[in-house]
Amino acid sequence: MKLPILTALTAALLSTTALADEIWVTNEKDDTISVIDVETLDVIRTIETGERPRGITFSKDFSVVYICASDSDAVQVMDPNTGEILHDLPSGEDPEQFVLHPDNRHLYIANEDDAITTVVDTETRTVVAQIDVGIEPEGMAVSPDGKIAITTSETTNMAHWIDTETQQLFANTLVDSRPRHAEFIKEGTELWVSAEIGGTISVFDVATQTEKTKIDFELPNIHPDRVQPVGFEFTTGDRHAFVALGPSNHVAVVNAETYEVEEYILVGRRVWHMDFNRDRTLLFTTNGVSGDVTVIDVASRKAIKSIKVGRFPWGAAFRPTD
């Protein structure tokens, strides 16, 4: 009689573990977050936020989640277990994107309307610095060692290099039209910046701030004007980049060593951003116009499911809960 009981308990424990991981998606038209269970691939919670939530990131220990509520002019700090807004941080006007410093304390925030990057101490809830950058800043990145922060400015068409010790600019590098997203890879030796209207990704040598190469995208039967790279993420070991190509409704797979595009994957309409599950075997893309999330099997490079979320999903962030 004990065997069925033990089997049931084991199954329940395994199920509980499997259901732990989540993908959090900001819905900018609904002022909500959709929480997706990574195991079942279903939305299990919908949480209200401030107005027009876009950027989203968790603290290093996942105890709080930070949300750019752009039209509320606030970065909101939420308890992910209860969905309660704990407090707002002084973010400056129209926060679009942000990045958390490796010290788990300082947020670097792009303020689109004011052409500044605001640095906020999340513990004291005070502004540490405001740094003048180009017009319409959006993308943010910070190097793995925490020494360099990057802001991209959409109208000035630049990546701005910030010394995080002095909070001063030390370089400005031109990219193609309307840069949107930036990421450091290869232990901080390379910086990638996407240019939405330019249709390219520029790859920089971090030591010299010089451009190493430029990645172009070309989809058959799709006009080049619709191929607009925005967000991107890297597989384990920075071997490949998955790049959201906006209104082309595709994600590109780029070899990060050769810089060649290897494949294109059809997803939902107007793909913006994305994040991986824990072991990076699944990729979740936010598709703004179709109001859904596409799940991609990384090994096969195939879309395996579409998950309906709120209106105009924009940002995505992974959360383990075990």
N, C-alpha and C positions, 0 to 999 in steps of 0.2 A: 504493500500500500504506500510505502514511502517514496518509491521511485517516481510515480507521477507527480507527487508533491514537490520533490526536489527538482524535477524537470521544469515544472511550472515556475518555481522560484527562480531558477537559473534563467529561464526565458524572460521573466519579468526584469531581472537585473540587467540582462543584455539589452533589452528594449530601452530601459531607462538610460543606459550609457549611450546607446545609439542616438537617442533623441536629444542628447545634450547640446549638440552644436547648432548654431543658428547663423543666418545671414540677415543683417538689418538693412532695410532699404528705405531711403527718404523719398516721400511723395510730395513734390513741391506744389502741386495744385490742390491737394487735399489737406495739407498741413498735418501729415501723419507719417508714422513709420510702420512699414509692414515687416513682421518678423517671420522668417521662413525657417522651418525645421529642415535641417540638412538631410536627415534620414528619410523622412516621408515626402519631402519636396512640396510641402503645403504651407500656406500662411496660417500661423497658429495664434498670432496676436496682432492687433492694430492699436497703435499708441498715438495719442494726440501730441502735437508739438506746437512751437511758435509758427509764425507765418513764413511760408516758402522755405522749408528746410532743404538744404542742399548737401554741403559737406558733412561727413560723419566720421568719427574716429573714437576708438576706445582708449582708455588709459592702459598702461602696460600690464596691469594686473586685472584688467577688465571689470574693475569695481564701479567705474562710472563711464558714461558715454557722453561725448561732446557733440553738439549739433549746431551747425551754422543755420540759424533761423534768419535768413537774409532780410526779409521785409520787416522783421521785428527788431532789426539792428542789434542782434544779441547772439552770443554763443551760449547755448543752454547746456547745463550740466544735469544729467538724468541718472537716476538709479535704475540700472537695466533690469533688476529683479522686479521692482514694483511699477516701473514706468513713471515714477514721480519726478517732476522737475525740481531739483534740489535748490538751484539758484542760477542766475545769469552771470556771465562774465562781461566785463567792460570791453567790448569787441571792436568799437568803432562802427562807422556806418556801413551797411550792406556787406556783411561778411559773406564771402562766397566759398572759399576753400581755406583750409588750414592744415597745419602739420604739427604733431607733437614732438618736441625735442626728445632725444634719448634720455635726458635727465628726468623724464616723466613729469615735468613741472611747468615748462614754458611752452605756450602755444604761439606759433607764428601764423598770423591771420591776414589774408588778403582782403583789403577793403576797396571794393570796386569803385564806389562813387567818389572816394577821397584821394585815390592814387597814393595810398600808403600801405605799408605793412605794419600791423600792430603786434607787439610782443606782450603777451599777458602772462603774469605769474598766476598759475591756477590755485596755488595754496593761499597766497595773500589776497587774491582777486584784484590785483592792481595792474595797471599798464606800466610795463618796464621801459618800453621805447616805442616810438612811432617813426618809421623810416620812409622817407620820400622815395617812391619808385615811379615807374611809368604809368601811363594812363590805362585805366581799367585792369588793375591787377587781378589775377584769378588763381593760377596754378601755384602750389607751394610744395617744396621738398626740403629735406634736411639730410645732410650726409650722415653715414653711420657713426662717425666719430663725433658728430654734433658740432663741428667747427664751422660748417658752411650751411647757410639757408639760401634757398632760391625762391624768388618770386617771378612769375611770368606776367607781362603786361600785354593785354590783348590788342590795344590800339598802338602802343609804342613799338610793338613787335620785338620785344627784348626779353632775355633772361637776366635778372638782376642778382648779383652774387653778394651775399651779406656775410660779414664776419660776425659770428654769434657772440664773440667775446666783447667786441667794441660796439656791436649793433650798427655798423657802418657799411655802406656799399664799398666794395673794392674792385668790382668789375661789372661791365654791362656788355652783353653779347647779343648781336642781332640774330634773329631767327626769321622764319617765314611768317606770313600773315596770320594773325590771331592765335598766338600760343595759348594753350589751354591747360596742359598737364606736364609735370616734370617728375622724374624719378632718378635717384642715384642707384647704380648697380656696380657689380664687380668690386665689392668691398670699397665702394666710394670712389673708384678711379674713373668712372664714366658717368655722365649726365645725359639723359634723354629728355627732349622737349618736343611735344607735339604741336603742330601748327594747323589749326582747324581749316582755315580758308586756304592756306598755302598747300595743304594736302600732303604734308611731309612730317617726318620726325628728324630733328637734328641731334646728332650724337657728338658730345663734347669730351675732350680730355680735361679732366678736372684740374690737374696740376698746372696746366697752361691756359685754361679757359678757351682753348682753340677748338674749332670744329674738326672732328675726325672724318665724318661722313654724313651723308643725308640719305634717308630712306624714303623712297617714293612708292606709291600704291596705284595699281591700275586694275580695274575690274571690267571684264568684258560685258558689253551691253549696258554699262552704267556710265552716265556722263561724269567726267572728272570733277565737275562742280559739286557733285553729290558725295564724293569721297573725301570725308572730313574727319581726320584722326583727332580723337579727344583723349579719353582715358586709356590707360594700358597697365598691365601687370605682368610680372615675370614668373616663369615656372621655377621649380627647385634648381638651385645652382645657376640661376640667371641664364639658362640655356636658350629659352625662347620667350619672346614677348607676345602677348595677346593684345591686340590693339583695336579699340572700338572706332569704327569708321562712320559714325553719325548717320546721316540720312541715306547712305548707301545700304544700310541695314545688314551690314556684314562686320565680322571680326576678322582681322588679319593675323596670321601666325608668322612671326618674324624670327629667323635664326639670329640670335644675339652675337654670334661669333662672325658670321659671314655678312650679316645685315641684309640678307636676302629674304624676300617674302616667299614662304613655302606653301601657304594655303589661305583660302578665304572660307569663312563659315557663315552661312545665312542665319540671322537671328531676327529679333523683333524690329519694329520700326523706330528709327532714330536712336541707336544705341549710344549711351553716354559713358557709363563707368562700369566697374566690375570688381569682384573679389573672389578669392578661392576659398574652398573648404580647408579643413585642417591639414590634410596631407597633399593638397593641391592636385587632387585627382578630378575635382569638379570645379568649374568656373561659372559664376553667376553674373550675368550682364543685365544692366538696367536699360530698358527700352522706353524712352519717354513718350513717344506718340502712341504706341500700341498699349501702353499701360501694363506692361508685363515684364517678367524676368525670364531670360532664356538660360537654361542649364546646359552647359557644354561638358561632355566627357573629354577630358584633356588627352587621354591616350589615343582615342580614336579620332579626336577632333571633329566630333559630331554633336549637333544639338539634340538633346534627348528629351527635353520637356520645356514647356512654356507655363509659367506660373503667373496668374493674374494677381496684380497688386493694386495700389492706388493710382491716381491720375498723375501722369508725368513723373515716374520714378527717376531719380537722378543719382544719388550716392549709394554706395554699398560698403558694408563692413562686416567682417567675420567675428563671431563671438563664441568661444567655448564656454560651457557652463559647468563643466565637471572639475 
